[in-house]
Amino acid sequence: MVENGTFPYLRYVDDVWNAHHPEALADYFAPSVRVHSLTPGIEPGTGLEYLKLLAQSLFDAFPDVFFIVEDVIQQEDRLA
């Protein structure tokens, strides 16, 4: 299991997704972020406000959503 705080990614998961706080996305993404979604019917978009709307739609659909990250694999600037 990965300890919280080991990677900035885990802090991001807690700050944004587990806290259900889309405003915190501004701490992790540039205002001009380009968003590509694998969700059918969700069109790519640009901008922090677009990303915040997507996050809020997840929280609205699943008010109890909570993510547990058990493993993080990092190679250079990539995470899996």
N, C-alpha and C positions, 0 to 999 in steps of 0.2 A: 504494500500500500504506500502511496506517495504522501509524504507529510505536507500539510498546508504551509505555504511560504517557501517551499523548495524552489518553485518556479513562479515567475510573475504570472504565468498562465493560470495557476491555481488561484491566485489572488483575484484575477479577472473573473473567473468562474464564480467565486464567492461574492465579489463586489457587485457584479451585474446580475447574474442568473440566479444564484441562490438567495440573494437579498431582494430579488424582483425589483431592481432599481435601474431602469433603462437610462436614466440620466448619467449614470456612472460610465456609460460607454464613451463619453467625452474624455475620460481619463486614459483610454486605451486606443482610440481611433482618431485619425485626422478628420477635420470637418468635410473633406472631399472624398471620404471613403467610398469605394466602389463595392457594392454588395451583389454577390452572385448566390442564388439559392438553388438547392437541389430539390426543393419542395415543388411538386407540380403546380402550375398555375401562378407561382410567384415570379414576377418578372424582375430581372436585374434592375437595380436602382443605384443612385448616387446620393451621398450626403449622410451626415450624421443623423439628421431628423428622420430620414427614411429608415435607417438601421434601428433607431429608437422605436419607430412605429411597428416594425417587425417584431422586436422584442416584446413590446407591450401586447401585441396580438397573441403571442405565445402565452404570456401571463394571464391574459383574459380567457383563453381557451383552456388552460391548465393551471388553475390558481394554486394548486399544491405542488407544482413541479419543483424538483430539487435534484441537483446533479451531484453524483459522487464520482470523483476521478480516482481510479485505482492504480492506473499505470500511465506514465507519460514517457514517450520515447522522443528524444531530441537528437537531431543530427544537424549541425550548423544552425541555420535559421529556420528549421522546419520541426514541427511537433506532430506527433500522432498519438 
